[in-house]
Amino acid sequence: MKKLVFATNNPNKLFEIRNSILNHEIASLKDLNIIEDIPETGITLKENALQKAQFIYNKTGLNCFADDTGLEIEALNNRPGVYSARYAGESCSAADNMNKVLQELKNEHNRKATFKTVIALILDNSTYYFEGTVDGEILTKKTGDKGFGYDPLFKPVGFKKSFAQMSIAQKNKISHRGIAVKKLINFLK
């Protein structure tokens, strides 16, 4: 079993990844006693994913990967996008972010949205990228209590449930991160 570091401090992302990648030991930043904030100053998801992976690779010398995810809402000119995690401000919560989106879409009929994830993998000093997207719509209110981030607001095309109403297994099969992780897993085989 090979060891990979997942460059995240998000326990929800770590849980999803560990439930998806079973043929590798996935070490967290906490496992390595890395507590500092990782820089995230890119203007694209790809730049941020690489910046995070490169930071951890340079610090540890271990093969690692990082992801960045953004929610693009058509009526908001694809905002929040790369700023999804801090859309309502630097020290905001997921609830603050969702409330801001709901407020901005209050009188909007076009609720089309796309979730995107980019994973940057640094393996033996080479870099690889894996992307996943899923189209859907923003609901008019938070629905469901599973998942994290914008999951209670996002309903994927072809489903009657939000991500927050789905089991982790169901969400991982169809989500943006799940799609990107499948590509990562296939590459690692």
C-alpha positions in Angstrom: 0.0 0.0 0.0 1.5 3.3 -1.1 1.3 6.5 1.0 -0.1 9.7 -0.3 -0.6 13.0 1.6 -3.9 14.8 1.0 -3.1 18.5 1.4 -6.2 19.5 3.2 -7.3 20.6 6.7 -10.9 19.9 5.8 -12.1 16.8 7.7 -15.1 16.4 5.4 -13.0 16.2 2.3 -10.6 13.8 4.0 -13.5 11.5 4.9 -14.8 11.5 1.3 -11.3 10.8 -0.1 -10.5 8.0 2.3 -13.8 6.4 1.4 -12.9 6.5 -2.3 -9.2 5.7 -2.4 -8.8 2.3 -0.8 -5.6 1.0 -2.3 -3.4 3.8 -0.8 -2.8 5.0 2.7 -4.1 8.6 2.7 -2.2 10.7 5.3 -3.7 14.0 6.4 -1.9 17.1 7.3 -2.9 16.4 10.9 -1.2 13.0 10.7 2.0 14.9 9.7 1.5 17.6 12.4 1.3 20.3 9.7 -1.0 22.9 11.2 -0.2 26.1 9.3 -2.5 27.5 6.7 -1.5 26.6 3.2 -1.3 29.5 0.7 -4.3 29.7 -1.7 -3.7 32.8 -3.8 -4.4 31.5 -7.3 -7.0 32.9 -9.5 -8.1 29.5 -10.9 -8.9 26.2 -9.2 -6.0 24.6 -11.0 -3.5 27.2 -9.7 -4.8 26.8 -6.1 -4.7 23.0 -6.2 -1.1 23.1 -7.5 -0.1 25.7 -5.0 -1.4 23.6 -2.1 0.2 20.4 -3.4 3.5 22.1 -4.1 3.6 23.6 -0.6 3.2 20.2 1.1 5.5 18.4 -1.4 8.3 21.0 -0.8 7.8 20.8 3.0 7.7 17.0 3.3 9.1 15.5 0.1 6.2 13.1 0.1 4.0 12.3 -2.8 0.8 14.3 -2.3 -2.3 15.8 -3.9 -4.6 18.7 -3.2 -7.9 19.8 -4.6 -9.7 23.1 -5.1 -13.4 23.3 -5.7 -15.6 26.0 -6.9 -19.3 26.5 -7.4 -20.1 28.5 -10.5 -23.6 30.0 -10.7 -24.7 31.2 -14.1 -26.8 34.1 -13.0 -24.0 35.4 -10.8 -21.5 35.5 -13.7 -20.0 32.2 -12.4 -19.4 33.5 -8.9 -18.4 32.4 -6.3 -16.1 30.2 -8.4 -12.5 30.1 -7.0 -13.7 32.1 -4.0 -16.4 29.6 -3.0 -15.0 28.8 0.5 -14.7 32.4 1.5 -17.5 34.0 -0.5 -19.1 35.8 2.4 -15.7 36.9 3.8 -12.4 35.5 5.0 -13.6 34.0 8.3 -17.1 33.1 7.2 -18.9 29.8 7.7 -20.5 27.5 5.1 -23.9 28.9 6.4 -22.7 32.5 5.7 -21.7 31.5 2.2 -25.0 29.8 1.5 -27.0 32.7 2.9 -25.1 35.1 0.6 -25.9 33.0 -2.4 -29.6 32.7 -1.5 -29.8 36.4 -1.0 -28.2 37.2 -4.3 -30.5 34.7 -6.1 -33.6 35.9 -4.2 -35.4 37.2 -7.3 -33.6 35.1 -9.9 -35.3 32.4 -12.0 -32.1 31.1 -13.6 -30.6 28.9 -10.9 -28.2 26.8 -13.2 -24.9 26.0 -11.5 -21.8 23.9 -12.0 -19.6 22.4 -9.3 -16.0 21.9 -10.4 -13.1 20.2 -8.7 -9.5 20.1 -9.8 -7.0 17.8 -8.2 -3.2 18.4 -8.6 -1.1 15.3 -7.9 2.6 15.5 -7.4 4.0 12.0 -7.8 7.7 11.3 -7.9 8.4 15.0 -8.8 5.9 15.0 -11.7 2.6 16.9 -11.7 -0.7 15.5 -13.0 -4.2 17.1 -13.0 -7.7 15.5 -12.7 -10.9 17.5 -13.1 -14.5 16.7 -12.3 -17.7 18.7 -13.0 -21.3 18.2 -12.3 -24.2 20.5 -13.5 -27.2 21.2 -11.4 -29.2 24.0 -9.9 -29.3 26.1 -6.7 -32.4 25.3 -4.6 -34.4 28.1 -3.0 -33.6 26.9 0.5 -31.2 24.6 2.3 -32.3 21.0 2.0 -30.7 18.1 3.8 -28.2 17.7 6.7 -25.4 15.6 5.2 -22.3 16.7 3.3 -20.7 20.1 3.7 -20.2 23.4 2.0 -22.9 24.2 -0.5 -24.3 20.7 -0.5 -27.7 21.7 1.0 -28.2 24.2 -1.9 -27.0 22.1 -4.9 -29.3 19.6 -6.7 -27.5 17.8 -9.5 -29.2 17.4 -12.9 -31.3 14.2 -13.0 -31.8 13.9 -9.3 -34.6 15.0 -6.9 -32.3 15.4 -3.9 -29.6 17.9 -2.9 -26.1 16.6 -2.3 -26.9 17.0 1.4 -29.7 14.5 1.2 -27.6 11.8 -0.4 -25.5 9.2 1.3 -21.7 9.6 1.0 -21.6 6.6 -1.4 -24.3 8.1 -3.7 -22.7 11.5 -3.6 -19.2 10.2 -4.4 -20.5 8.3 -7.4 -21.8 11.5 -9.1 -20.2 14.5 -7.5 -17.5 16.8 -9.0 -15.0 15.6 -6.5 -16.1 12.0 -7.0 -15.5 12.3 -10.7 -12.1 13.9 -10.2 -11.1 11.2 -7.6 -12.2 8.4 -10.0 -9.8 9.8 -12.6 -7.0 10.0 -9.9 -7.7 6.4 -8.8 -7.6 5.1 -12.4 -4.3 6.9 -12.9 -2.8 5.4 -9.7 -3.7 1.8 -10.6 
